[in-house]
Amino acid sequence: FGAAATFSFYPGKNLGAMGDAGAIVTNDSALAERMAMFARHGGLTKGDHQIEGINSRLDGLQAAILSVKLPYLEGWTNARQRLAMTYSDAMADSPLTLPRVEQGRDSVWHLYVIQTERRDTLAKHLKARGIATSINYPRAVPLLPCYADFEHPGDGFPNARRLADHGLALPLFAEMKECQQRHVISALAEFT
């Protein structure tokens, strides 16, 4: 749906390149041409810049790496989905707020983000047990300085602020072994 969709192929993504990479897709040919111009310094022909643009092309090496990895994506997604289900089942009765997927929807589980008022204490607890976690958005994106011109109210975006203050991403990757996940689940049970 929508006019265009974007894909990040950042190395840590489900389908990641070895360096920065991304793509935009659309079925609107005029928009596709405009986006291609923007990504090529503002022109489709070298030296003929029609608009102000940037240099944001996907280089051949990254494209080749993605082409080799793409056939594995479905299997990696299935593995992530199984791991996410295991986390959710194991922590169903815990006081942590678990991520959920609406009925009739699927998730590729790029991240498995739990929420707790004691996020920083939990992160330290897990780190002491050799478990890495991450806080992907420590500030609500709309409240970052780069968006100050929009003058968003400080109490706006309550969901984004709640995730920024309480969200903690647990380890989740397609190659995660059962024993590794059991270790995480056990450490979480010790904490809660």
C-alpha positions as CSV (number, residue, x, y, z in Angstrom):
1,F,0.0,0.0,0.0
2,G,1.1,3.6,-0.4
3,A,3.1,5.4,-3.0
4,A,6.4,3.8,-2.2
5,A,8.1,1.4,0.2
6,T,11.6,1.5,1.6
7,F,13.9,-1.3,2.6
8,S,17.0,-1.1,4.7
9,F,19.8,-3.6,4.0
10,Y,21.9,-2.4,6.9
11,P,24.2,-5.3,8.0
12,G,22.2,-6.0,11.1
13,K,18.9,-6.3,9.3
14,N,17.2,-9.6,8.5
15,L,18.5,-9.3,4.9
16,G,21.6,-7.3,5.4
17,A,24.4,-6.3,3.1
18,M,28.1,-6.1,4.2
19,G,27.8,-2.3,4.3
20,D,25.2,0.4,4.1
21,A,22.6,-0.4,1.5
22,G,18.9,0.2,0.9
23,A,16.2,0.3,-1.8
24,I,13.0,2.1,-2.6
25,V,10.2,0.5,-4.6
26,T,7.1,2.0,-6.3
27,N,4.8,1.2,-9.1
28,D,4.6,4.9,-10.0
29,S,7.0,5.4,-13.0
30,A,7.1,9.2,-12.5
31,L,8.0,8.8,-8.9
32,A,10.5,6.1,-9.7
33,E,12.3,8.4,-12.1
34,R,12.3,11.3,-9.6
35,M,13.7,9.0,-6.9
36,A,16.4,7.7,-9.2
37,M,17.4,11.2,-10.1
38,F,17.6,12.2,-6.4
39,A,19.8,9.2,-5.7
40,R,22.1,10.0,-8.6
41,H,23.1,13.5,-7.7
42,G,19.9,14.9,-9.2
43,G,20.2,13.5,-12.7
44,L,19.9,10.4,-14.7
45,T,22.7,11.3,-17.1
46,K,26.2,12.2,-15.8
47,G,26.7,15.9,-15.7
48,D,23.0,16.7,-16.3
49,H,21.6,17.4,-12.8
50,Q,18.0,18.4,-13.0
51,I,17.4,18.6,-9.2
52,E,19.5,18.8,-6.1
53,G,20.2,15.2,-5.1
54,I,22.5,13.0,-3.1
55,N,24.8,10.1,-3.9
56,S,22.8,7.1,-2.7
57,R,23.2,4.3,-5.1
58,L,23.4,0.6,-4.2
59,D,26.8,-0.5,-5.3
60,G,27.3,-3.7,-7.2
61,L,29.2,-5.5,-4.5
62,Q,26.4,-5.0,-2.0
63,A,23.8,-6.0,-4.6
64,A,25.8,-9.2,-5.2
65,I,25.9,-10.0,-1.5
66,L,22.2,-9.5,-1.2
67,S,21.5,-11.6,-4.2
68,V,23.4,-14.5,-2.6
69,K,21.6,-14.1,0.7
70,L,18.1,-13.6,-0.6
71,P,17.3,-17.3,-1.2
72,Y,17.9,-17.9,2.6
73,L,15.6,-15.1,3.8
74,E,12.5,-17.2,4.1
75,G,14.2,-19.8,6.2
76,W,15.8,-17.1,8.4
77,T,12.4,-15.5,8.8
78,N,10.9,-18.8,9.9
79,A,13.7,-19.3,12.4
80,R,13.2,-15.8,13.8
81,Q,9.4,-16.4,14.1
82,R,10.0,-19.7,16.0
83,L,12.5,-17.9,18.4
84,A,10.0,-15.1,19.0
85,M,7.3,-17.6,19.8
86,T,9.6,-19.4,22.2
87,Y,10.3,-16.1,24.0
88,S,6.6,-15.2,24.1
89,D,5.6,-18.6,25.4
90,A,8.3,-18.7,28.0
91,M,7.6,-15.2,29.4
92,A,3.8,-15.2,29.0
93,D,3.3,-15.0,32.8
94,S,6.1,-12.6,33.5
95,P,5.5,-9.0,34.5
96,L,7.4,-7.9,31.4
97,T,5.4,-6.3,28.5
98,L,6.0,-8.5,25.5
99,P,5.6,-7.5,21.9
100,R,2.5,-8.8,20.2
101,V,1.3,-9.2,16.7
102,E,-2.3,-8.4,15.8
103,Q,-4.5,-11.3,14.8
104,G,-4.2,-12.1,11.1
105,R,-0.7,-10.4,10.8
106,D,2.8,-11.7,10.7
107,S,6.1,-10.3,11.9
108,V,9.6,-11.0,10.5
109,W,10.9,-10.2,14.0
110,H,13.8,-7.9,13.2
111,L,13.8,-7.2,16.9
112,Y,12.1,-8.7,19.9
113,V,11.6,-5.7,22.2
114,I,10.2,-6.2,25.7
115,Q,9.2,-3.3,28.0
116,T,9.7,-2.8,31.7
117,E,9.9,0.1,34.1
118,R,13.2,-1.5,35.3
119,R,14.8,-1.6,31.8
120,D,18.3,-0.3,32.7
121,T,18.5,-2.6,35.8
122,L,17.4,-5.5,33.6
123,A,20.0,-4.7,30.9
124,K,22.7,-4.7,33.6
125,H,21.5,-8.0,35.0
126,L,21.6,-9.6,31.5
127,K,25.0,-8.1,30.7
128,A,26.4,-9.6,33.9
129,R,25.3,-13.0,32.5
130,G,27.0,-12.4,29.2
131,I,23.8,-11.4,27.4
132,A,23.9,-8.4,25.0
133,T,20.8,-6.3,24.7
134,S,20.1,-3.0,22.9
135,I,18.1,0.1,23.2
136,N,17.5,1.0,19.6
137,Y,15.7,4.3,20.1
138,P,16.8,5.9,23.4
139,R,14.8,9.0,22.5
140,A,11.4,9.2,20.8
141,V,12.3,10.0,17.2
142,P,9.8,12.9,16.8
143,L,11.4,14.6,19.8
144,L,15.0,14.6,18.5
145,P,16.7,17.9,17.9
146,C,16.5,17.5,14.1
147,Y,12.7,17.7,14.3
148,A,12.6,20.7,16.7
149,D,11.3,23.0,13.9
150,F,8.0,21.0,14.1
151,E,7.6,22.1,17.7
152,H,6.1,18.8,18.8
153,P,4.7,18.9,22.3
154,G,6.9,17.2,24.9
155,D,3.9,15.1,25.9
156,G,3.2,14.0,22.3
157,F,3.9,10.6,20.9
158,P,3.2,8.6,24.1
159,N,3.9,5.2,22.5
160,A,7.2,6.3,21.1
161,R,8.2,7.9,24.4
162,R,7.2,4.8,26.4
163,L,9.3,2.6,24.1
164,A,12.2,4.9,24.3
165,D,12.0,4.8,28.1
166,H,11.1,1.2,28.7
167,G,12.0,-0.8,25.6
168,L,14.9,-3.4,25.5
169,A,15.7,-5.6,22.6
170,L,16.6,-9.1,23.5
171,P,19.0,-11.2,21.4
172,L,17.3,-12.6,18.4
173,F,19.0,-13.9,15.2
174,A,18.2,-16.7,12.8
175,E,21.2,-18.7,13.8
176,M,20.5,-18.5,17.6
177,K,20.9,-21.9,19.2
178,E,18.3,-23.3,21.6
179,C,20.8,-23.3,24.5
180,Q,21.6,-19.6,23.9
181,Q,17.9,-18.7,24.0
182,R,17.3,-20.9,27.1
183,H,20.2,-18.9,28.8
184,V,18.4,-15.6,28.0
185,I,15.1,-16.9,29.2
186,S,16.6,-18.3,32.4
187,A,18.3,-15.0,33.1
188,L,15.0,-13.1,32.6
189,A,13.3,-15.5,35.0
190,E,15.9,-14.8,37.6
191,F,15.3,-11.1,37.3
192,T,11.5,-11.1,37.3
